[in-house]
Structures are given as C-alpha cells and as structure tokens.
Amino acid sequence: MAPTPLMTIIPPDVNIADLQAGLADDGVVAPPEMTPQILQVVAEGRDKGYDLHFVVTDKVYPRITYYRDIATELQQETGGTVIVLGGNYIGSASDEFSRVQLEQTTDNLAISNPPLAAQQMLDRMTEQTQVPWTAVTLVLILVVAVGAAIARKLQLRKGTAARRAGSPAADTAAEAAVPERTEVDSSQGDIRG
C-alpha cells in the first residue's frame, strides 16, 4: 500500500463511501456518457497487469491537493492506482507507480476530455522508461565494495614488496645502529674491544 499522508483533507461535498462503492463495482465513477471509454482504459490497464480506478468529477476545488487527497483516501481501500480527474486538476495515488511517475504523466493532459486523459495517463505510466533506482543503488554499492577491496589488496601488496625490498638495507641500518659490544675480562680487569 502507498503510505498515507499525515493529513488528507476531503472536501465536505465528497462522499468517500459512495465513491468506494462505485469503484468496487467496475473501477470507474464517471458520467454515463464517459464510462464506456474509461472502462476500456481500465480493461487495457488490467491486461498490462495494473489495477486502475478512475473517478471523474466536474468539480473545481480551490486547492489542487484535494484531488490527490481524495485519490489517496480511495486508494487505501481499493489498492492499485486511483486517478481522480477533476474539473481543473488531476489527483492520483498508487502502490503500482511511483509519485514521480504519476506526476510526470499529468503534463499536458487533455483534462477537458476525461476519457482521453485516462488513456494518456495509462500510456504514459506504462510506456515510460524508468530508471530502476534500487538496481542502480545496489550496483553502485557493489562497485564501491569491490573497489575498496582491490585498493586494500594493492596496499597490502605494496607494503609487503617494500618490506622485502628494504630487508637488506634494514638489516644494515640495524647493525649500524647497534654499538659495538665490548667484553670485560673479569679475571684480568681489562676491557677488550
């Protein structure tokens, strides 16, 4: 399910229960003259593996967020994707498409012609080539991890090679740093060098 916003505001003239009942019937709540065309869009969406629901209203609300709030409230019950085609804006909520995909589909839509707008949205949502961000992120993590492992291995090899190459010089330096040992002959009391 899509995450519920902290607060949705449903206009007082909207009956969510009636809309839920209409969507449960055939996935479309629209004027009778538009319903057959939008039902075709719903059927096409199902053929492509998507559960689409459309609400068409001619109401014009002062806040465009109302349409998304209505869609979000309906989507909590229906699941899938709910699109509210309003008099001046479109609201949507989905657990099938990302918010970015939904927002991108609304550019230059034929809002005045809801059946055409419904078809345009379906086409845009299902034909968009989206970047698979989860896969991209996993590949980047893998590349960084492999790069770090290779860098560490090279660092260890370089250190080992430096120790091997520096061994004779290190031994000579160590010998030079050690003062010459002197022996004391205790029986004669003299020092031999």
C-alpha positions in Angstrom: 0.0 0.0 0.0 1.0 3.6 -0.6 2.0 5.5 2.5 -0.8 7.6 4.0 0.0 11.3 4.2 -0.1 12.7 7.7 -3.3 14.5 6.9 -5.7 14.3 4.0 -8.4 16.9 3.5 -11.5 15.7 1.9 -13.9 18.4 0.7 -17.3 18.3 2.6 -19.2 17.6 -0.7 -17.3 14.4 -1.4 -18.8 11.1 -0.1 -15.9 8.7 0.1 -18.2 5.7 0.9 -20.2 6.3 -2.3 -17.1 6.6 -4.4 -15.7 3.4 -2.8 -18.9 1.6 -3.7 -18.8 2.8 -7.3 -15.1 1.8 -7.7 -15.8 -1.6 -6.2 -18.4 -2.3 -8.9 -16.3 -1.7 -12.1 -13.4 0.6 -11.2 -15.0 3.7 -12.7 -17.1 6.5 -11.3 -17.9 8.9 -14.1 -20.8 10.4 -16.0 -22.6 7.8 -18.1 -21.5 9.1 -21.4 -17.8 8.8 -20.5 -18.0 5.5 -18.6 -17.7 3.0 -21.6 -14.5 4.7 -22.8 -12.9 4.8 -19.4 -13.9 1.2 -18.8 -11.8 0.3 -21.9 -8.8 2.1 -20.3 -9.3 0.1 -17.1 -9.5 -3.2 -19.1 -6.4 -2.3 -21.0 -4.6 -1.5 -17.8 -5.6 -4.9 -16.3 -4.3 -6.6 -19.5 -1.0 -4.9 -18.8 -1.1 -6.1 -15.2 -2.3 -2.9 -13.5 -5.3 -2.3 -11.2 -6.6 1.1 -12.3 -9.5 3.0 -10.9 -10.9 6.3 -12.2 -13.1 8.9 -10.7 -14.3 11.8 -12.9 -15.7 14.9 -11.4 -16.5 18.3 -12.9 -16.0 20.0 -9.5 -13.4 22.7 -9.3 -11.7 22.9 -6.0 -9.7 25.9 -4.8 -6.9 23.7 -3.6 -5.5 21.2 -6.1 -4.3 19.0 -3.3 -7.9 18.0 -2.7 -7.9 15.7 -5.8 -4.8 13.9 -4.5 -6.3 13.6 -1.0 -9.5 12.1 -2.5 -7.4 9.6 -4.6 -5.2 8.7 -1.5 -8.3 8.1 0.6 -9.9 5.9 -2.0 -6.6 4.0 -2.8 -6.3 2.9 0.8 -9.4 0.8 0.3 -9.1 -0.2 -3.4 -5.3 -0.7 -3.7 -3.8 -0.4 -7.1 -3.9 3.0 -8.7 -6.6 5.6 -8.2 -6.8 8.6 -10.5 -9.2 11.5 -9.9 -9.9 13.5 -13.0 -11.2 16.8 -11.7 -12.5 20.0 -13.3 -9.2 21.8 -13.0 -6.6 19.2 -11.9 -5.8 15.5 -11.5 -5.1 13.7 -8.3 -3.6 10.2 -8.1 -2.4 7.6 -5.6 -0.8 4.3 -6.3 1.1 1.3 -5.0 2.0 0.3 -8.5 3.6 3.5 -9.8 5.9 6.0 -8.0 4.9 9.5 -7.2 7.4 10.7 -9.8 5.8 8.6 -12.5 2.3 9.8 -11.5 3.3 13.4 -11.6 5.1 13.1 -14.9 2.0 11.7 -16.6 0.0 14.8 -15.8 2.0 17.1 -18.0 -0.1 18.4 -20.9 -3.0 16.1 -20.3 -6.4 16.7 -22.0 -8.1 17.4 -18.7 -11.2 18.7 -20.5 -11.6 15.3 -22.1 -11.5 12.8 -19.2 -11.6 9.6 -21.4 -8.7 10.8 -23.5 -6.8 12.0 -20.3 -7.3 8.5 -18.8 -5.9 6.9 -21.9 -3.0 9.3 -21.9 -2.2 8.6 -18.3 -2.2 4.8 -18.9 0.0 5.1 -21.9 2.5 7.4 -20.1 2.6 5.3 -17.0 3.2 2.0 -18.7 5.4 3.2 -21.5 7.8 5.4 -19.6 11.3 4.1 -19.3 12.0 4.5 -15.6 15.4 4.3 -14.0 15.5 1.2 -11.7 16.9 3.1 -8.8 17.1 0.1 -6.5 19.2 -1.8 -9.0 21.4 1.2 -9.7 22.0 1.7 -5.9 22.9 -2.0 -5.5 25.3 -1.9 -8.4 27.0 1.3 -7.0 27.4 -0.3 -3.6 28.9 -3.4 -5.2 31.3 -1.3 -7.3 32.4 0.7 -4.2 32.9 -2.5 -2.1 34.9 -4.2 -4.9 37.0 -1.0 -5.4 37.7 -0.8 -1.7 38.7 -4.5 -1.6 41.0 -4.1 -4.6 42.6 -0.9 -3.1 43.2 -2.7 0.2 44.8 -5.7 -1.5 47.1 -3.4 -3.6 48.0 -1.5 -0.5 48.9 -4.7 1.4 51.0 -6.0 -1.6 52.8 -2.7 -1.9 53.7 -2.8 1.9 54.9 -6.4 1.6 57.0 -5.6 -1.5 58.5 -2.6 0.3 59.4 -4.7 3.3 61.0 -7.4 1.1 63.0 -4.8 -1.0 64.0 -3.0 2.1 65.2 -6.0 4.1 68.9 -5.9 3.4 69.1 -2.2 3.9 67.1 -2.5 7.1 69.5 -5.2 8.4 72.5 -3.0 7.6 70.9 0.0 9.2 70.0 -2.1 12.3 73.6 -3.3 12.6 75.0 0.2 12.2 72.7 1.4 15.0 73.9 -1.2 17.5 77.0 -0.1 19.3 80.0 -2.4 19.2 79.9 -4.9 22.0 82.7 -4.8 24.5 83.7 -7.7 26.6 85.0 -7.4 30.0 87.6 -9.9 31.2 86.8 -10.1 34.8 89.9 -12.1 35.7 92.3 -9.6 34.4 90.2 -6.5 34.8 90.9 -5.1 31.3 88.4 -4.3 28.5 88.8 -5.9 25.2 87.3 -4.3 22.1 
